[in-house]
């Protein structure tokens, strides 16, 4: 098991290196000049050259990459062209908002996706199963930006039930920041008014962000449950008079969760990447919105910094999933 973990860690290093290489060169071949955007269209050529030299854009692309990787190994993600602040400082500011959104979306995906997968497997080929499969197909087919706009039109514009943007209403005062997660901080400080307001702001973006992963989890649980329910030991247990609900929960679901864990873990990583679109639609002040604004400004260091953080999070989640999988299924250790 230790050897497998070491191999996974080495592969993680290679993945991060490959991603930085691809994203760095792709971001630098996009038409446009960030130095020109900083100085303006009417600036002199001398001013433009000075800014390009200051940003290091006057050097060959391969040299820029080696300089970036050298700084990255020392923990320096560079300085944002747009905000003129260290990228790591910007990401620390925006990370709690993204983390809060992702955690609630993940919770929704689990609480709805897993029971729905179990129910549709038990009710195979019934109306419930057909509706569940249609719901799942919608989750993997409908773009997040479209479902987000529809929910805003229905619940904000038409019904005026839920807010359409931001983490809190105007004038809401959180008070002391502890973790950066508004729902947690408001509970810790006893500010129930802010807690309720933050939950109302979370509902729409969390539902939109969770839908695709929810559908994937539902499909995986259903598929695994159907496979387990056809096993001989399940038929034997049922013939011995074991209650159906006990058999489903402690026999079938327990074994069906082993292949499902991989999908559940990777869905958490998928939520990090999916937050970009959702945060843009709902004007959620997280890392996704930050990187979209940076793309519009050709802010290469910010784009790279965000990408690296998401990749590291994704591969670490993948590693944790592999470890849990080996714990639950010792047969694959050999």
C-alpha positions as CSV (number, residue, x, y, z in Angstrom):
1,X,0.0,0.0,0.0
2,X,2.9,2.3,0.8
3,X,4.5,1.7,-2.6
4,X,1.1,2.4,-4.4
5,X,0.8,5.7,-2.5
6,X,4.4,6.7,-3.4
7,X,3.6,6.0,-7.1
8,X,0.5,8.1,-6.9
9,X,2.4,11.0,-5.4
10,X,5.0,10.8,-8.2
11,X,2.3,10.8,-10.8
12,X,0.7,13.8,-9.1
13,X,4.0,15.7,-9.5
14,X,4.1,14.8,-13.2
15,X,0.4,15.8,-13.7
16,X,1.0,19.2,-12.1
17,X,4.1,19.8,-14.2
18,X,2.2,18.8,-17.4
19,X,-0.8,21.1,-16.5
20,X,1.4,24.1,-15.8
21,X,3.3,23.6,-19.1
22,X,0.1,23.3,-21.2
23,X,-1.8,26.2,-19.5
24,X,1.2,28.5,-19.5
25,X,1.8,28.2,-23.2
26,X,-1.9,28.3,-24.1
27,X,-2.5,31.4,-22.0
28,X,0.5,33.2,-23.6
29,X,-0.5,32.4,-27.2
30,X,-3.9,34.0,-26.8
31,X,-4.1,37.1,-29.0
32,X,-3.7,40.3,-27.0
33,X,-1.2,42.2,-24.9
34,X,-1.7,42.6,-21.2
35,X,0.9,45.4,-21.1
36,X,-1.1,47.4,-23.7
37,X,-4.2,46.9,-21.6
38,X,-2.4,48.3,-18.5
39,X,-1.0,51.4,-20.2
40,X,-3.9,52.1,-22.5
41,X,-4.1,52.5,-26.2
42,X,-2.7,56.0,-26.3
43,X,0.4,55.3,-24.3
44,X,3.8,55.8,-26.0
45,X,5.9,52.8,-27.3
46,X,8.5,53.6,-24.6
47,X,5.9,53.3,-21.8
48,X,4.6,50.1,-23.3
49,X,8.2,48.6,-23.6
50,X,8.9,49.6,-19.9
51,X,5.7,47.7,-18.7
52,X,6.5,44.7,-20.9
53,X,10.0,44.6,-19.4
54,X,8.6,45.0,-15.9
55,X,6.2,42.1,-16.4
56,X,9.0,40.0,-18.0
57,X,7.0,39.8,-21.3
58,X,10.1,40.9,-23.3
59,X,11.8,37.6,-22.8
60,X,11.4,34.5,-24.9
61,X,8.4,32.3,-23.9
62,X,10.5,29.4,-22.8
63,X,12.5,31.6,-20.6
64,X,9.4,33.1,-19.1
65,X,8.2,29.6,-18.3
66,X,11.4,28.6,-16.5
67,X,11.4,31.8,-14.5
68,X,7.7,31.1,-13.5
69,X,8.5,27.5,-12.5
70,X,11.5,28.6,-10.5
71,X,9.3,31.1,-8.6
72,X,6.6,28.4,-8.2
73,X,8.9,26.0,-6.5
74,X,9.6,28.6,-3.9
75,X,5.8,29.2,-3.3
76,X,5.6,32.3,-5.4
77,X,2.6,32.3,-7.8
78,X,3.5,35.7,-9.2
79,X,1.9,39.1,-9.1
80,X,-1.5,39.7,-10.6
81,X,-1.4,42.1,-13.6
82,X,-5.0,43.2,-12.9
83,X,-4.9,43.8,-9.1
84,X,-1.1,44.4,-8.7
85,X,-1.3,42.1,-5.7
86,X,0.5,38.7,-5.1
87,X,-1.7,36.0,-6.7
88,X,-1.5,33.9,-3.6
89,X,-2.9,36.8,-1.5
90,X,-5.8,37.2,-4.0
91,X,-6.6,33.5,-3.9
92,X,-6.6,33.4,-0.1
93,X,-9.2,36.2,-0.1
94,X,-11.5,34.5,-2.7
95,X,-10.9,30.8,-1.6
96,X,-13.3,30.7,1.3
97,X,-16.3,31.8,-0.9
98,X,-15.5,29.0,-3.4
99,X,-14.9,26.5,-0.6
100,X,-18.3,27.3,1.0
101,X,-20.1,27.0,-2.3
102,X,-18.4,23.7,-3.2
103,X,-19.0,22.1,0.2
104,X,-22.8,22.9,0.1
105,X,-23.0,21.7,-3.5
106,X,-21.3,18.5,-2.6
107,X,-23.6,18.0,0.4
108,X,-26.7,18.4,-1.9
109,X,-25.2,16.0,-4.4
110,X,-24.7,13.3,-1.8
111,X,-28.0,13.8,0.1
112,X,-30.1,13.6,-3.1
113,X,-27.9,11.6,-5.5
114,X,-27.3,8.5,-3.3
115,X,-30.9,8.0,-2.1
116,X,-32.2,8.6,-5.6
117,X,-29.8,6.1,-7.0
118,X,-30.9,3.5,-4.4
119,X,-34.6,4.2,-5.0
120,X,-34.4,4.0,-8.8
121,X,-32.5,0.7,-8.6
122,X,-35.2,-0.8,-6.3
123,X,-37.9,0.5,-8.6
124,X,-36.2,-0.6,-11.8
125,X,-38.3,-0.1,-15.0
126,X,-41.1,1.6,-13.1
127,X,-42.3,5.2,-13.5
128,X,-40.0,6.3,-10.6
129,X,-37.0,4.7,-12.3
130,X,-37.8,6.4,-15.6
131,X,-38.3,9.8,-14.0
132,X,-35.0,9.4,-12.1
133,X,-33.1,8.5,-15.2
134,X,-34.6,11.5,-17.0
135,X,-33.5,13.7,-14.1
136,X,-30.0,12.2,-14.3
137,X,-29.7,12.7,-18.0
138,X,-30.7,16.3,-17.6
139,X,-27.9,16.8,-15.0
140,X,-25.2,15.6,-17.3
141,X,-26.6,17.3,-20.4
142,X,-27.9,20.8,-19.4
143,X,-25.1,23.4,-19.2
144,X,-24.7,25.1,-15.8
145,X,-25.0,28.6,-17.2
146,X,-28.4,27.8,-18.8
147,X,-29.9,26.1,-15.6
148,X,-28.5,29.0,-13.6
149,X,-30.2,31.6,-15.7
150,X,-33.5,29.7,-15.7
151,X,-33.5,29.5,-11.9
152,X,-32.7,33.2,-11.6
153,X,-35.6,34.0,-13.9
154,X,-38.0,31.8,-11.9
155,X,-37.0,32.2,-8.3
156,X,-35.7,35.8,-8.4
157,X,-37.4,37.6,-11.3
158,X,-40.8,36.0,-11.3
159,X,-41.3,34.7,-7.7
160,X,-38.9,36.9,-5.9
161,X,-38.2,34.2,-3.4
162,X,-34.4,33.9,-3.5
163,X,-31.5,36.4,-4.2
164,X,-29.7,36.1,-7.5
165,X,-26.2,37.2,-6.7
166,X,-23.6,37.7,-3.9
167,X,-23.1,36.0,-0.6
168,X,-25.1,38.4,1.6
169,X,-27.7,41.1,1.1
170,X,-26.7,44.8,1.0
171,X,-26.3,46.1,4.5
172,X,-25.9,42.7,6.2
173,X,-23.1,42.8,8.7
174,X,-21.2,39.6,9.4
175,X,-19.1,41.0,12.1
176,X,-16.0,38.9,13.1
177,X,-14.5,36.7,10.4
178,X,-13.1,33.5,11.8
179,X,-13.0,30.9,9.0
180,X,-14.2,33.0,6.0
181,X,-17.2,30.7,5.6
182,X,-20.1,33.0,6.3
183,X,-22.5,30.2,7.4
184,X,-20.0,28.8,9.9
185,X,-18.8,32.2,11.1
186,X,-22.4,33.5,11.6
187,X,-23.2,30.4,13.7
188,X,-20.0,30.7,15.8
189,X,-20.9,34.3,16.6
190,X,-24.5,33.6,17.1
191,X,-25.7,35.9,14.2
192,X,-28.7,33.9,13.1
193,X,-29.9,36.7,10.8
194,X,-26.8,36.6,8.7
195,X,-26.9,32.8,8.8
196,X,-30.4,32.7,7.3
197,X,-29.4,35.4,4.7
198,X,-26.3,33.5,3.7
199,X,-28.3,30.2,3.3
200,X,-30.8,32.0,1.0
201,X,-27.9,33.3,-1.2
202,X,-26.4,29.8,-1.3
203,X,-29.4,27.9,-2.4
204,X,-29.5,28.7,-6.1
205,X,-25.8,28.6,-6.9
206,X,-25.3,25.4,-4.8
207,X,-28.2,23.7,-6.6
208,X,-26.9,24.6,-10.0
209,X,-23.3,23.6,-9.2
210,X,-24.4,20.3,-7.7
211,X,-26.8,19.2,-10.5
212,X,-24.2,17.6,-12.8
213,X,-22.4,15.8,-10.0
214,X,-25.7,14.8,-8.4
215,X,-26.8,13.1,-11.6
216,X,-23.4,11.3,-12.0
217,X,-23.7,10.0,-8.4
218,X,-27.3,8.9,-9.0
219,X,-26.4,7.0,-12.2
220,X,-23.4,5.3,-10.5
221,X,-25.3,4.3,-7.4
222,X,-28.1,2.9,-9.5
223,X,-25.8,0.9,-11.7
224,X,-23.8,-0.5,-8.7
225,X,-27.0,-1.4,-6.8
226,X,-28.5,-3.2,-9.8
227,X,-25.3,-5.3,-10.1
228,X,-25.2,-6.1,-6.4
229,X,-28.9,-6.9,-6.2
230,X,-28.5,-9.6,-8.8
231,X,-25.8,-11.4,-6.8
232,X,-26.5,-14.8,-5.4
233,X,-25.9,-13.9,-1.8
234,X,-28.6,-11.2,-2.0
235,X,-31.1,-13.7,-3.4
236,X,-30.0,-16.2,-0.6
237,X,-30.4,-13.5,2.1
238,X,-33.9,-12.6,0.7
239,X,-34.9,-16.3,0.7
240,X,-33.8,-16.6,4.3
241,X,-36.4,-14.0,5.3
242,X,-34.2,-11.0,6.0
243,X,-36.2,-7.8,5.9
244,X,-36.0,-5.9,2.6
245,X,-34.9,-2.6,4.1
246,X,-32.2,-4.3,6.2
247,X,-31.0,-6.2,3.1
248,X,-30.9,-3.0,1.0
249,X,-29.0,-0.9,3.5
250,X,-26.6,-3.4,5.1
251,X,-26.0,-5.9,2.3
252,X,-26.6,-4.3,-1.1
253,X,-25.7,-0.6,-0.5
254,X,-22.6,-1.4,1.6
255,X,-21.1,-3.3,-1.3
256,X,-22.4,-0.9,-4.0
257,X,-20.6,1.9,-2.3
258,X,-17.1,0.6,-3.1
259,X,-17.1,1.5,-6.8
260,X,-19.2,4.6,-6.0
261,X,-16.6,6.1,-3.7
262,X,-14.4,6.9,-6.7
263,X,-17.2,8.8,-8.5
264,X,-18.1,10.6,-5.2
265,X,-14.5,11.7,-4.6
266,X,-13.9,12.9,-8.2
267,X,-17.2,14.8,-8.1
268,X,-15.8,17.0,-5.4
269,X,-12.8,17.8,-7.6
270,X,-15.3,18.4,-10.5
271,X,-17.1,20.9,-8.3
272,X,-14.0,23.0,-8.0
273,X,-13.7,23.3,-11.7
274,X,-17.4,23.8,-12.3
275,X,-17.5,26.7,-9.9
276,X,-16.1,29.0,-12.6
277,X,-19.3,29.1,-14.6
278,X,-21.6,29.0,-11.6
279,X,-19.8,31.9,-9.8
280,X,-19.9,34.0,-13.0
281,X,-23.6,33.5,-13.5
282,X,-24.5,34.3,-9.8
283,X,-21.8,36.9,-9.4
284,X,-20.4,34.8,-6.5
285,X,-17.2,36.4,-5.2
286,X,-15.0,33.3,-5.3
287,X,-12.0,32.1,-7.2
288,X,-14.0,31.2,-10.3
289,X,-15.3,34.8,-10.7
290,X,-11.8,36.0,-10.0
291,X,-10.2,33.9,-12.7
292,X,-12.9,34.9,-15.3
293,X,-12.2,38.6,-14.6
294,X,-8.5,37.8,-14.9
295,X,-9.0,36.1,-18.3
296,X,-10.8,39.2,-19.6
297,X,-7.7,41.2,-18.6
298,X,-5.2,38.6,-19.9
299,X,-3.9,38.3,-16.4
300,X,-1.6,35.3,-16.9
301,X,-0.3,34.9,-13.3
302,X,-3.8,34.8,-11.9
303,X,-5.0,32.3,-14.5
304,X,-2.0,30.1,-13.7
305,X,-2.4,30.4,-10.0
306,X,-6.0,29.4,-10.1
307,X,-5.3,26.5,-12.4
308,X,-2.5,25.2,-10.1
309,X,-4.7,25.4,-7.0
310,X,-7.6,23.5,-8.7
311,X,-5.2,20.9,-10.1
312,X,-3.6,20.3,-6.7
313,X,-7.0,20.0,-5.1
314,X,-8.2,17.6,-7.7
315,X,-5.2,15.3,-7.6
316,X,-5.1,15.3,-3.8
317,X,-8.8,14.3,-3.7
318,X,-8.0,11.6,-6.2
319,X,-5.2,10.3,-3.9
320,X,-7.5,10.3,-0.9
321,X,-10.1,8.4,-2.9
322,X,-7.5,5.8,-4.0
323,X,-6.4,5.3,-0.3
324,X,-10.0,4.8,0.8
325,X,-10.6,2.4,-2.0
326,X,-7.7,0.3,-1.0
327,X,-8.9,0.3,2.6
328,X,-12.4,-0.8,1.6
329,X,-11.2,-3.3,-1.0
330,X,-7.9,-4.9,0.1
331,X,-7.8,-7.2,-3.0
332,X,-6.5,-4.3,-5.2
333,X,-3.4,-3.8,-3.0
334,X,-1.6,-6.7,-4.7
